[in-house]
């Protein structure tokens, strides 16, 4: 293998990256600098510095990216209403570009001559990390051990860790593949690999209660938005990080945001996972509810098409592209009037609308009322229907004339 002097590793302290540090040193003879992107994984950060150094890293950076993650990646995606394949709220997807960008900044600062990640050759994250690296250091060599080493399974990884006396929390029986951040927690592997198996929610859920254990009475909340961005919860002004944390707690208590899905990975295969996104599910619902009274019909319908494309872009790791930037500019324009309050009722996994208001509301009770009004002439609709239906009328007359000739 080619020798490198200094390699920056995307480090989480999980199984993959824990064994990669000694593996890199053995195979490349290099210094390894670990970089941790703190995007709100909290307890997973405990003891990482000691663990990385004890495992062979010369230095570790633990970078607090939570605020930037929320305002520059999560909120733009909420404003887009971007949902992948109707279910996935992109929790892992938009966390990778910000970490990849920071890795490059540190690699350039440290004079590293390669960047390494622990993503498998079957997953999406390898693409997301590497596209971010290419966007900021196009000539930087990238090492992806899963594409070149002899280890073939997570069981073999565990054995490698044991052989090298690397402490790990996992055992073969509890070895779900997980990704956690401020926004969500994902679970993959083991019994979930068979889509016919019902998930054992009692065993795997960490952010959310099961529906059966959720309270028997509803919880009411109010979320306030300014230009599409959540700014207050129950009338209290809060920053974006705190709003998500608070909604994670409230949503989790009410079994909100549990998603079991089979998705189409970028690399061609289908995969099954369980996602917990309690706060995110509430914010998506509330934002879309508010848009229903603030956006005109044509903008809303066109934006639905943009939402689908935006979700694909984020899922595919194309955050740092001209198209994503252009779509975000369009989306920001649509959000200029998305300001107001959304009341929601949370009950046993359900999010239920409980009232919306906005100073920019396009809903007019005067026009929509079933009672008598002074603004709408119902006779106008006859001419409208005649013109709107003219193509149907002409076609029907043509078909009628053909039948009469036979």
C-alpha positions, -999 to 999 in steps of 0.1 A, spaced: 0 0 0 10 36 -6 25 52 25 10 84 40 26 106 67 -6 119 82 -42 108 78 -74 125 91 -100 100 102 -138 106 105 -141 92 140 -171 83 160 -157 59 185 -180 32 172 -170 -3 160 -158 7 125 -137 37 134 -123 22 166 -105 -6 147 -96 17 117 -70 36 138 -47 6 144 -54 -7 110 -43 25 93 -11 26 113 -3 -11 105 -10 -8 68 1 28 60 26 36 87 10 69 93 0 93 120 -37 93 126 -57 124 136 -93 116 147 -120 141 139 -154 139 156 -182 160 144 -205 168 173 -239 170 157 -258 163 189 -250 127 196 -244 136 233 -236 105 253 -217 89 224 -191 117 229 -182 106 264 -147 92 267 -139 96 230 -107 116 235 -92 90 258 -104 61 236 -89 76 204 -56 83 220 -54 49 237 -62 32 204 -33 50 186 -45 84 174 -19 112 179 -46 138 183 -84 142 183 -106 171 174 -141 171 188 -159 199 169 -192 213 181 -212 217 149 -247 215 164 -258 251 157 -244 252 122 -260 217 116 -294 230 127 -295 264 109 -275 256 77 -286 220 70 -317 209 90 -338 241 87 -332 245 49 -344 209 45 -375 215 67 -383 247 47 -381 225 15 -405 199 31 -379 174 18 -388 138 27 -371 108 10 -395 83 -4 -424 97 17 -410 86 50 -373 93 57 -365 127 73 -329 126 61 -313 125 96 -281 108 85 -280 123 51 -276 159 59 -253 153 88 -225 139 65 -218 170 44 -211 192 74 -188 166 90 -170 161 57 -165 198 53 -150 202 87 -127 171 81 -113 188 51 -107 221 70 -88 202 97 -69 181 71 -57 212 53 -48 229 86 -28 198 98 -11 192 65 -26 158 61 -20 139 29 -52 117 31 -86 115 46 -102 83 58 -138 72 66 -153 40 80 -183 38 56 -190 4 40 -190 -1 3 -227 -10 4 -239 22 20 -248 58 11 -225 75 36 -194 67 15 -208 89 -13 -219 117 11 -185 120 28 -165 117 -4 -186 143 -23 -181 167 5 -144 161 4 -143 165 -33 -161 198 -30 -135 213 -7 -103 194 -15 -108 178 -49 -73 163 -51 -72 149 -15 -67 111 -15 -94 92 3 -90 59 22 -121 37 26 -110 5 45 -142 -14 39 -134 -14 2 -99 -28 6 -94 -47 39 -100 -84 45 -127 -79 71 -160 -91 57 -186 -87 85 -193 -69 117 -187 -101 136 -151 -101 122 -148 -65 132 -157 -74 168 -132 -102 167 -105 -78 154 -113 -54 182 -110 -81 208 -77 -92 193 -63 -57 195 -78 -51 230 -99 -23 218 -129 -16 241 -163 -18 225 -198 -17 239 -212 -40 213 -216 -78 213 -227 -99 183 -262 -102 199 -267 -64 202 -248 -53 172 -274 -31 155 -259 -5 132 -269 29 146 -265 65 137 -274 92 163 -275 129 162 -296 158 174 -322 151 148 -327 113 148 -316 78 157 -314 50 131 -313 13 136 -303 -13 109 -291 -49 108 -297 -81 127 -334 -91 127 -343 -59 108 -326 -72 77 -356 -94 70 -385 -69 62 -410 -95 72 -399 -93 109 -418 -69 131 -393 -46 149 -389 -53 186 -396 -17 196 -393 -25 233 -357 -36 226 -345 -9 202 -362 24 209 -342 50 227 -357 84 219 -394 73 218 -418 54 239 -438 27 222 -474 36 213 -487 12 240 -467 31 267 -475 66 255 -499 87 278 -536 81 275 -543 118 273 -531 142 245 -504 168 247 -511 202 232 -482 224 219 -478 256 199 -449 261 175 -441 296 161 -424 302 128 -407 332 112 -400 329 75 -402 291 77 -379 287 107 -392 276 141 -385 304 167 -407 296 197 -423 267 215 -455 273 236 -449 310 234 -413 309 246 -386 322 223 -359 295 218 -330 289 196 -332 261 170 -311 236 189 -332 239 221 -365 237 201 -354 204 186 -342 190 219 -375 200 236 -396 185 208 -376 153 209 -386 149 246 -422 158 240 -425 138 209 -407 108 223 -431 108 253 -460 106 229 -445 79 206 -441 104 177 -418 99 148 -412 61 147 -406 51 111 -401 15 98 -392 16 61 -375 -2 32 -357 24 12 -338 25 -21 -301 32 -14 -281 52 -38 -258 23 -45 -287 2 -60 -300 -21 -33 -329 -18 -9 -323 -16 28 -346 -18 58 -342 5 88 -361 19 118 -358 56 124 -367 76 155 -373 113 147 -397 126 173 -390 164 172 -383 164 135 -416 147 126 -434 174 146 -416 203 129 -422 189 95 -459 185 102 -462 220 117 -443 237 89 -464 221 62 -496 230 81 -485 266 82 -477 267 45 -512 255 38 -525 290 46 -495 311 36 -486 298 1 -508 303 -30 -519 272 -49 -494 275 -78 -464 280 -56 -474 253 -32 -479 227 -60 -447 236 -78 -428 235 -44 -441 199 -39 -421 189 -70 -390 208 -58 -394 190 -24 -390 156 -41 -359 167 -60 -344 184 -29 -349 151 -9 -330 132 -35 -302 157 -36 -298 155 2 -301 117 3 -275 114 -25 -249 136 -7 -251 164 -33 -254 192 -8 -225 212 -21 -238 215 -57 -251 244 -78 -285 228 -81 -290 225 -43 -280 261 -38 -304 272 -66 -333 252 -52 -326 266 -17 -328 302 -32 -362 293 -46 -373 278 -14 -362 308 7 -383 330 -16 -414 309 -9 -408 312 29 -409 350 31 -446 348 43 -444 315 62 -448 331 96 -473 323 123 -484 298 150 -493 262 147 -512 244 174 -509 206 175 -523 177 195 -500 148 201 -516 115 210 -502 79 209 -480 83 178 -504 108 160 -498 144 152 -532 162 149 -538 197 137 -554 219 163 -554 254 147 -531 276 126 -528 314 123 -507 338 104 -506 375 96 -499 364 60 -528 339 58 -544 336 24 -574 319 38 -605 343 37 -634 332 58 -654 359 40 -650 342 7 -651 306 20 -681 308 43 -712 287 37 -732 317 51 -743 347 32 -715 370 20 -711 402 1 -679 394 -19 -686 363 -40 -710 361 -69 -719 324 -73 -732 331 -108 -696 338 -120 -688 301 -117 -710 291 -146 -689 310 -171 -657 297 -155 -668 261 -157 -679 266 -194 -644 278 -203 -625 254 -181 -645 225 -195 -643 237 -231 -617 211 -242 -639 183 -227 -669 197 -245 -652 199 -279 -638 164 -276 -672 150 -266 -689 167 -296 -662 153 -319 -667 117 -306 -705 122 -309 -702 133 -345 -681 103 -354 -706 79 -339 -735 95 -358 -716 90 -391 -713 52 -385 
